[in-house]
Amino acid sequence: MDVLTTEQVAERLGVKPATVYAYVSRGLLRSVRNGDGKASLFARSEVEAFEAGRKVRATPAIKTGITLISDGVLYYRGHDASELATTVTFESVVNLLWTGDLAFAALEPSPQLLSLARTVTAPLPPAARHTDRLRVIVAAAAAADPLRFDITPSAVVSTGRAMLATMVAALPHGFPATSLAAGLWRPLTGRRGTPGDHRLLDAALVLLADHDIAASTLAARVAASTRAHPYAVVGAGLAALDGPLHGAASGLAYELLADAATRRDPVDAVATRLRAGEPVPGFGHRFYPDGDPRAKLLLSLLGDSPAATNARRLAEAMHQRSGVHANIDLALAALALDRGMTQDAGETIFAIARTAGWLAHALEEYGDRPSRFRPSGRYAGLPPA
């Protein structure tokens, strides 16, 4: 087999070796150990296929004034997202993303939509995930809103505020609360929580509110470019979010941390996955070769809790050996484990938070040329008869 070393792959792709390891941890590239087990090797054919795939993933130029990632820092409309997470509420960040004004604006459910959402989700089986319920809630709310095709900015903002609040309040154990974080805490844990709990969740929601043109955000913008209504935009985002390499990634990291908590040495949980040739979830991000600031902040807010401590130990071991850092998925998993949430809690937090970003991008897209996303396929099938 024709193989390349990590350094050769990094040079070919124009990235740092740490980024190559990040690709491996996310399952985008496969590696094998060399003869002495001290270095990684990559099949040349797989690297070439990955490189070709990167070149054809082009999309129309998207100019956005929402999010900037620069020098390892995430900004929302010029504001450091980490600073926002510790100083303002999620409601204020939602308003910033949608209107440009960093001021608190309440998110309140529509009584009619809330009643309908609870009715249509009641027959779902207990095993249904929260994100399964969110898709049903959004679809039902759309069907009940005769003015859903009004995509003027003020209408989208009004619709978005009611939609977000209804999504949370309609979940099992959900209820309208003084803040979205307070209302979401109970569906995630079965408890009302303390003000400190709510503030912690608020910070996580702020950190996840947007992240440039991620896969789900692109899906939302494509929907908005066809002038789909705001509910359909959120539905498109929820569909793309459902993959294990996107919104559901924190659930895989949850399994890793839960396994680590049962071992004398938490690092053995990583060793088990590496021995089986499995990617290690919760590590690496191509935008943050020096570490994901969202993960750093969220883990720091969790203090010295057992889950956060184990996450840091795994992060230290992975960084020393492979040069990769923990990402937000690992931090979300630590939050969920530390506060007694279910495995899919991180995905739920992600979905609720990112709804704010999807609608912000929809507002931009509604003001741009319609139906501008039309890439051309490269036919590789049988020639015409």
C-alpha positions as CSV (number, residue, x, y, z in Angstrom):
1,M,0.0,0.0,0.0
2,D,1.3,3.4,-1.0
3,V,1.3,5.5,2.3
4,L,2.2,9.0,3.5
5,T,3.4,10.2,6.8
6,T,1.6,12.7,8.9
7,E,4.0,15.4,7.9
8,Q,3.6,14.6,4.2
9,V,-0.2,14.7,4.5
10,A,0.0,18.0,6.3
11,E,2.2,19.5,3.6
12,R,0.0,18.2,0.8
13,L,-3.2,19.6,2.4
14,G,-1.5,22.9,3.5
15,V,-2.3,22.4,7.2
16,K,-0.5,21.7,10.5
17,P,0.1,18.1,11.6
18,A,-2.3,18.8,14.5
19,T,-5.0,19.5,12.0
20,V,-4.4,16.2,10.3
21,Y,-4.9,14.5,13.7
22,A,-8.1,16.5,14.1
23,Y,-9.3,15.1,10.7
24,V,-8.6,11.6,12.1
25,S,-10.4,12.2,15.4
26,R,-13.5,13.4,13.4
27,G,-13.4,10.3,11.2
28,L,-12.6,12.3,8.0
29,L,-9.3,10.5,7.5
30,R,-8.1,7.0,8.6
31,S,-4.6,6.3,9.9
32,V,-2.6,3.2,10.8
33,R,0.4,2.8,13.0
34,N,3.8,2.2,11.5
35,G,5.9,-0.9,12.3
36,D,7.2,0.4,15.7
37,G,3.8,1.8,16.6
38,K,5.2,5.3,17.1
39,A,3.9,7.2,14.0
40,S,0.8,7.3,11.9
41,L,0.6,6.4,8.2
42,F,-2.1,7.3,5.7
43,A,-3.1,5.6,2.5
44,R,-2.2,7.9,-0.4
45,S,-5.5,7.1,-2.2
46,E,-7.6,8.1,0.7
47,V,-5.6,11.4,1.2
48,E,-6.1,12.2,-2.5
49,A,-9.8,11.5,-2.3
50,F,-10.1,13.7,0.8
51,E,-8.1,16.5,-1.0
52,A,-10.3,16.3,-4.0
53,G,-13.4,16.4,-1.9
54,R,-12.2,19.6,-0.2
55,K,-11.7,21.2,-3.6
56,V,-15.2,20.5,-4.9
57,R,-17.0,21.6,-1.7
58,A,-17.2,25.2,-3.0
59,T,-20.4,27.2,-2.4
60,P,-21.4,30.6,-3.7
61,A,-19.5,33.4,-1.9
62,I,-21.4,34.1,1.4
63,K,-20.7,37.5,2.8
64,T,-21.9,37.6,6.4
65,G,-21.8,40.2,9.1
66,I,-22.8,37.7,11.8
67,T,-19.8,35.7,12.9
68,L,-16.1,36.0,12.6
69,I,-13.5,33.4,13.6
70,S,-10.1,35.1,13.8
71,D,-6.8,34.1,15.6
72,G,-8.7,31.5,17.6
73,V,-11.4,33.9,18.8
74,L,-15.1,33.7,18.0
75,Y,-17.0,36.9,17.5
76,Y,-20.7,37.7,17.1
77,R,-21.1,41.0,15.3
78,G,-17.7,42.2,16.6
79,H,-18.3,41.0,20.2
80,D,-16.1,38.3,21.7
81,A,-18.5,35.3,22.2
82,S,-16.6,34.1,25.3
83,E,-17.0,37.5,26.9
84,L,-20.7,37.6,26.0
85,A,-21.1,34.1,27.6
86,T,-20.1,35.4,31.0
87,T,-21.7,38.8,30.9
88,V,-25.0,38.8,29.1
89,T,-28.0,36.4,28.6
90,F,-28.8,34.2,25.7
91,E,-31.8,36.4,25.0
92,S,-29.5,39.4,24.5
93,V,-27.3,37.5,22.1
94,V,-30.3,36.4,20.1
95,N,-31.3,40.0,19.8
96,L,-27.8,40.9,18.8
97,L,-27.7,38.2,16.1
98,W,-31.1,39.2,14.7
99,T,-31.1,43.0,15.0
100,G,-27.5,44.0,15.8
101,D,-28.7,45.4,19.2
102,L,-27.1,43.8,22.3
103,A,-30.2,44.3,24.5
104,F,-32.4,41.9,26.4
105,A,-35.6,40.9,24.5
106,A,-37.8,38.3,26.1
107,L,-38.6,35.1,24.3
108,E,-42.2,34.1,25.0
109,P,-44.1,31.2,23.5
110,S,-47.4,31.6,21.7
111,P,-50.1,30.0,23.8
112,Q,-51.9,28.6,20.8
113,L,-48.7,27.2,19.2
114,L,-47.6,25.8,22.6
115,S,-50.9,23.9,23.1
116,L,-50.7,22.5,19.6
117,A,-47.0,21.5,20.0
118,R,-47.8,19.6,23.2
119,T,-50.7,17.9,21.5
120,V,-48.8,16.7,18.4
121,T,-45.8,15.5,20.4
122,A,-47.7,13.7,23.1
123,P,-48.1,10.4,21.0
124,L,-44.4,10.2,20.4
125,P,-42.7,7.2,22.2
126,P,-40.7,7.9,25.3
127,A,-37.5,6.9,23.5
128,A,-37.9,9.8,21.1
129,R,-35.0,12.2,21.4
130,H,-35.6,15.9,22.2
131,T,-34.4,16.8,18.7
132,D,-37.0,14.4,17.2
133,R,-39.6,16.3,19.2
134,L,-38.2,19.7,18.1
135,R,-38.6,18.8,14.4
136,V,-42.3,17.9,15.0
137,I,-42.8,21.0,17.1
138,V,-41.4,23.3,14.4
139,A,-43.4,21.6,11.6
140,A,-46.7,21.8,13.6
141,A,-46.1,25.5,14.4
142,A,-45.5,26.2,10.7
143,A,-48.8,24.5,9.7
144,A,-50.7,26.6,12.3
145,D,-49.2,29.9,11.2
146,P,-51.0,31.3,8.2
147,L,-48.6,34.3,8.0
148,R,-45.5,32.1,8.0
149,F,-44.4,33.3,4.5
150,D,-43.9,36.9,5.7
151,I,-40.2,37.2,5.6
152,T,-39.8,40.9,6.3
153,P,-37.2,41.4,9.0
154,S,-39.7,42.4,11.7
155,A,-41.9,39.4,11.0
156,V,-39.0,37.0,11.0
157,V,-37.8,38.3,14.4
158,S,-41.3,38.1,15.9
159,T,-41.7,34.6,14.5
160,G,-38.3,33.5,15.7
161,R,-38.9,34.7,19.3
162,A,-42.2,32.8,19.6
163,M,-40.7,29.7,17.9
164,L,-37.6,29.5,20.1
165,A,-39.7,29.8,23.3
166,T,-42.3,27.3,22.1
167,M,-39.6,24.8,21.1
168,V,-38.3,24.8,24.7
169,A,-41.7,25.0,26.6
170,A,-43.2,22.2,24.5
171,L,-40.5,19.6,25.5
172,P,-41.4,17.1,28.2
173,H,-41.3,18.9,31.6
174,G,-40.9,22.2,29.8
175,F,-42.7,25.3,30.8
176,P,-42.6,29.1,30.1
177,A,-39.9,30.6,32.4
178,T,-38.2,33.9,33.1
179,S,-35.3,32.8,30.8
180,L,-34.9,30.3,28.1
181,A,-32.1,28.6,30.1
182,A,-34.4,28.2,33.1
183,G,-37.1,26.7,30.9
184,L,-34.7,24.3,29.2
185,W,-33.0,23.1,32.4
186,R,-36.0,21.1,33.5
187,P,-36.5,19.1,30.2
188,L,-32.7,18.3,30.3
189,T,-32.6,17.2,33.9
190,G,-36.1,16.7,35.3
191,R,-35.4,19.4,37.9
192,R,-35.9,23.2,38.0
193,G,-32.3,23.9,38.8
194,T,-30.6,26.8,40.6
195,P,-29.8,30.2,39.3
196,G,-26.2,29.0,39.0
197,D,-27.3,26.1,36.9
198,H,-29.3,28.4,34.6
199,R,-26.4,30.7,34.2
200,L,-24.1,27.8,33.2
201,L,-26.6,26.6,30.6
202,D,-27.0,30.2,29.5
203,A,-23.3,30.4,28.8
204,A,-23.4,27.2,26.8
205,L,-26.3,28.5,24.7
206,V,-24.4,31.7,24.0
207,L,-21.2,29.8,22.9
208,L,-23.2,27.7,20.5
209,A,-25.5,30.3,19.0
210,D,-23.6,30.5,15.7
211,H,-20.4,29.3,14.1
212,D,-19.9,30.7,10.7
213,I,-21.1,28.6,7.8
214,A,-21.3,25.2,9.4
215,A,-23.2,22.4,7.6
216,S,-26.5,23.1,9.3
217,T,-26.1,26.8,8.7
218,L,-25.5,26.2,5.0
219,A,-28.6,24.1,4.9
220,A,-30.6,26.9,6.5
221,R,-29.2,29.5,4.1
222,V,-30.0,27.3,1.1
223,A,-33.6,27.0,2.3
224,A,-33.8,30.8,2.9
225,S,-32.4,31.4,-0.6
226,T,-35.5,29.7,-2.0
227,R,-37.6,32.0,0.2
228,A,-38.7,29.2,2.4
229,H,-40.4,30.5,5.6
230,P,-38.5,30.7,8.9
231,Y,-40.0,27.5,10.2
232,A,-38.7,25.6,7.1
233,V,-35.3,27.3,7.6
234,V,-35.1,25.9,11.1
235,G,-36.4,22.6,9.9
236,A,-33.5,22.4,7.3
237,G,-31.0,23.3,10.0
238,L,-32.4,20.6,12.4
239,A,-32.1,18.0,9.6
240,A,-28.5,18.7,8.9
241,L,-27.7,18.9,12.6
242,D,-28.9,15.3,13.1
243,G,-25.7,13.7,11.8
244,P,-23.2,12.2,14.2
245,L,-20.4,14.4,12.8
246,H,-22.3,17.6,13.6
247,G,-24.9,18.2,16.4
248,A,-24.9,14.6,17.7
249,A,-21.1,14.6,18.2
250,S,-21.4,15.5,21.8
251,G,-23.4,12.3,22.4
252,L,-20.4,10.3,21.3
253,A,-18.1,12.4,23.6
254,Y,-20.6,11.7,26.4
255,E,-20.0,7.9,26.0
256,L,-16.3,8.5,26.1
257,L,-16.5,10.5,29.4
258,A,-18.9,8.1,30.9
259,D,-16.5,5.3,30.2
260,A,-13.6,7.3,31.5
261,A,-15.5,7.8,34.8
262,T,-15.6,4.0,35.4
263,R,-11.8,3.5,35.0
264,R,-9.0,3.9,37.5
265,D,-7.1,5.9,34.8
266,P,-9.6,7.9,32.6
267,V,-7.0,7.9,29.8
268,D,-7.7,4.1,29.3
269,A,-11.0,5.1,27.7
270,V,-9.1,6.8,24.9
271,A,-6.6,3.9,24.7
272,T,-9.5,1.4,24.2
273,R,-10.8,3.4,21.2
274,L,-7.4,3.9,19.7
275,R,-6.7,0.1,20.0
276,A,-10.0,-0.6,18.2
277,G,-9.1,1.8,15.4
278,E,-12.0,4.1,16.3
279,P,-11.9,7.9,16.1
280,V,-11.8,9.7,19.5
281,P,-14.8,12.0,19.8
282,G,-14.6,15.5,21.3
283,F,-11.2,16.5,19.9
284,G,-9.9,18.7,17.1
285,H,-11.4,21.6,15.1
286,R,-9.9,22.9,11.9
287,F,-10.8,26.5,12.9
288,Y,-9.0,26.2,16.2
289,P,-5.6,24.5,15.8
290,D,-4.5,26.0,19.2
291,G,-7.7,25.0,21.0
292,D,-11.4,25.7,20.9
293,P,-12.1,28.8,23.1
294,R,-15.7,27.6,23.6
295,A,-14.5,24.3,25.2
296,K,-11.9,26.1,27.3
297,L,-14.5,28.5,28.8
298,L,-17.2,25.9,29.4
299,L,-14.8,23.5,31.1
300,S,-13.5,26.4,33.3
301,L,-17.1,27.2,34.3
302,L,-17.6,23.6,35.4
303,G,-14.7,24.0,37.8
304,D,-13.3,20.9,39.4
305,S,-16.3,18.7,38.9
306,P,-15.4,15.0,38.2
307,A,-16.6,15.2,34.6
308,A,-14.7,18.3,33.9
309,T,-11.6,17.0,35.6
310,N,-11.7,13.8,33.5
311,A,-12.2,15.9,30.4
312,R,-9.1,17.9,31.1
313,R,-7.1,14.7,31.8
314,L,-8.1,13.3,28.4
315,A,-7.4,16.6,26.7
316,E,-4.0,16.8,28.2
317,A,-3.2,13.2,27.1
318,M,-4.5,13.8,23.6
319,H,-2.6,17.0,23.2
320,Q,0.7,15.6,24.4
321,R,0.4,12.6,22.2
322,S,-1.4,13.8,19.0
323,G,-1.3,17.6,19.3
324,V,-5.1,18.0,19.2
325,H,-7.2,19.9,21.7
326,A,-10.6,19.3,23.2
327,N,-13.5,20.9,21.3
328,I,-17.0,22.1,22.3
329,D,-18.4,18.6,22.0
330,L,-16.3,17.3,24.8
331,A,-17.2,20.3,27.0
332,L,-20.9,19.8,26.3
333,A,-20.6,16.2,27.3
334,A,-18.9,17.2,30.5
335,L,-21.7,19.6,31.3
336,A,-24.3,16.9,30.6
337,L,-22.6,14.3,32.8
338,D,-21.8,16.8,35.6
339,R,-25.4,17.9,35.9
340,G,-27.1,14.5,35.5
341,M,-28.4,15.1,31.9
342,T,-29.1,12.4,29.4
343,Q,-26.8,11.5,26.6
344,D,-28.6,13.6,24.0
345,A,-28.7,16.7,26.1
346,G,-25.7,18.2,24.3
347,E,-27.5,17.8,21.0
348,T,-30.6,19.5,22.4
349,I,-28.6,22.5,23.7
350,F,-26.9,22.7,20.3
351,A,-30.2,22.7,18.4
352,I,-31.9,25.3,20.6
353,A,-28.8,27.6,20.6
354,R,-28.1,27.3,16.8
355,T,-31.7,28.1,16.0
356,A,-30.8,31.7,16.8
357,G,-27.9,31.5,14.3
358,W,-29.9,29.9,11.6
359,L,-32.5,32.6,11.7
360,A,-29.8,35.3,11.7
361,H,-28.4,33.8,8.5
362,A,-31.9,33.5,7.1
363,L,-32.4,37.3,7.6
364,E,-29.2,37.9,5.7
365,E,-30.1,35.5,2.9
366,Y,-33.6,36.9,2.5
367,G,-31.9,40.2,1.5
368,D,-29.7,38.5,-1.1
369,R,-30.4,37.2,-4.6
370,P,-32.8,34.4,-4.4
371,S,-32.0,30.8,-5.4
372,R,-28.3,31.5,-5.8
373,F,-27.2,28.1,-4.5
374,R,-27.1,25.9,-7.6
375,P,-23.8,23.9,-7.9
376,S,-23.3,21.7,-10.9
377,G,-22.8,17.9,-10.5
378,R,-20.1,16.0,-12.3
379,Y,-21.7,13.0,-13.9
380,A,-19.9,9.8,-13.3
381,G,-22.5,7.2,-14.4
382,L,-23.0,5.2,-17.5
383,P,-22.9,7.1,-20.8
384,P,-26.1,7.6,-22.7
385,A,-27.1,4.6,-24.8
